[in-house]
Amino acid sequence: MSKTAVVYWSGTGNTEAMAEYLVNAINEKGGQAELFPVDSFDVSTADAYDAFALGCSAWGSEELEANEFLPVYEEIEPKLAGKKVLLFGSYGHGDAAYQQDWKARAEEAGAQVVATVGSLDAPEVEDEEALAAAADQLLA
Ligand SMILES: Cc1cc2nc3c(=O)[nH]c(=O)nc-3n(C[C@H](O)[C@H](O)[C@H](O)COP(=O)(O)O)c2cc1C
């Protein structure tokens, strides 16, 4: 069975709500997902996962959060090669441009990015539908 690590950072809970929805969606669809706030993910276990769903809200100026998320992401990134990866997160304005930069660097590292899902502020029904569709792509 495909094992997915859902690893996220969330400043005010919006990306956390997406992560919780996603882990439930993956498990309901027959996958095996585990949820980790980024500071509790042990990078040495990364090889045990077939797929990753990585979540971080837009922070800085269209950037990944630099103090807690980015350092761990940079340790995970080399382990994404050849794996299916879903990128997600909440943003407050614009069009989640940071996710396109993130997708480009993950693909540069060899990840197979199956989807990016952005939610403007707190996730609503259409965001949940996008996350459910992305979960399907992760499990396909
Ligand atoms: C310090 C700071 C920087 C932010 N930078 C951006 C940004 O560059 N682009 C954007 O769309 N939203 C930005 N936001 C808005 C957040 O991404 C938005 O509120 C999001 O819903 C927070 O999700 P979270 O609760 O998962 O952290 C910023 C918010 C803060 C507090």
The ligand as an SDF file (V2000), in Angstrom:
LIG
                    3D

 31 33  0  0  0  0  0  0  0  0999 V2000
    4.3350   37.4900    7.7930 C   0  0  0  0  0  0  0  0  0  0  0  0
    3.3030   37.1210    6.7690 C   0  0  0  0  0  0  0  0  0  0  0  0
    3.6630   37.0640    5.4320 C   0  0  0  0  0  0  0  0  0  0  0  0
    2.7200   36.7260    4.4500 C   0  0  0  0  0  0  0  0  0  0  0  0
    3.1050   36.7080    3.1300 N   0  0  0  0  0  0  0  0  0  0  0  0
    2.1850   36.3900    2.1820 C   0  0  0  0  0  0  0  0  0  0  0  0
    2.5420   36.3790    0.8070 C   0  0  0  0  0  0  0  0  0  0  0  0
    3.6680   36.6580    0.4310 O   0  0  0  0  0  0  0  0  0  0  0  0
    1.5860   36.0580   -0.1080 N   0  0  0  0  0  0  0  0  0  0  0  0
    0.2970   35.7500    0.2660 C   0  0  0  0  0  0  0  0  0  0  0  0
   -0.5200   35.4480   -0.6120 O   0  0  0  0  0  0  0  0  0  0  0  0
   -0.0630   35.7330    1.5620 N   0  0  0  0  0  0  0  0  0  0  0  0
    0.8420   36.0460    2.5340 C   0  0  0  0  0  0  0  0  0  0  0  0
    0.4780   36.0480    3.8530 N   0  0  0  0  0  0  0  0  0  0  0  0
   -0.8810   35.6190    4.2110 C   0  0  0  0  0  0  0  0  0  0  0  0
   -0.9260   34.1550    4.6670 C   0  0  0  0  0  0  0  0  0  0  0  0
   -0.3210   33.2860    3.7270 O   0  0  0  0  0  0  0  0  0  0  0  0
   -2.3950   33.7510    4.8750 C   0  0  0  0  0  0  0  0  0  0  0  0
   -2.9230   34.4750    5.9620 O   0  0  0  0  0  0  0  0  0  0  0  0
   -2.5940   32.2860    5.0780 C   0  0  0  0  0  0  0  0  0  0  0  0
   -4.0050   32.0080    5.1380 O   0  0  0  0  0  0  0  0  0  0  0  0
   -1.9650   31.7890    6.3730 C   0  0  0  0  0  0  0  0  0  0  0  0
   -2.1180   30.3830    6.4140 O   0  0  0  0  0  0  0  0  0  0  0  0
   -1.6310   29.5610    7.6840 P   0  0  0  0  0  0  0  0  0  0  0  0
   -2.6270   29.8240    8.7820 O   0  0  0  0  0  0  0  0  0  0  0  0
   -1.6560   28.1530    7.2660 O   0  0  0  0  0  0  0  0  0  0  0  0
   -0.2530   30.0390    8.0030 O   0  0  0  0  0  0  0  0  0  0  0  0
    1.3870   36.4110    4.8330 C   0  0  0  0  0  0  0  0  0  0  0  0
    1.0260   36.4910    6.1840 C   0  0  0  0  0  0  0  0  0  0  0  0
    1.9650   36.8520    7.1440 C   0  0  0  0  0  0  0  0  0  0  0  0
    1.5300   36.9470    8.5840 C   0  0  0  0  0  0  0  0  0  0  0  0
  1  2  1  0
  2  3  1  0
  2 30  2  0
  3  4  2  0
  4  5  1  0
  4 28  1  0
  5  6  2  0
  6  7  1  0
  6 13  1  0
  7  8  2  0
  7  9  1  0
  9 10  1  0
 10 11  2  0
 10 12  1  0
 12 13  2  0
 13 14  1  0
 14 15  1  0
 14 28  1  0
 15 16  1  0
 16 17  1  0
 16 18  1  0
 18 19  1  0
 18 20  1  0
 20 21  1  0
 20 22  1  0
 22 23  1  0
 23 24  1  0
 24 25  2  0
 24 26  1  0
 24 27  1  0
 28 29  2  0
 29 30  1  0
 30 31  1  0
M  END
$$$$
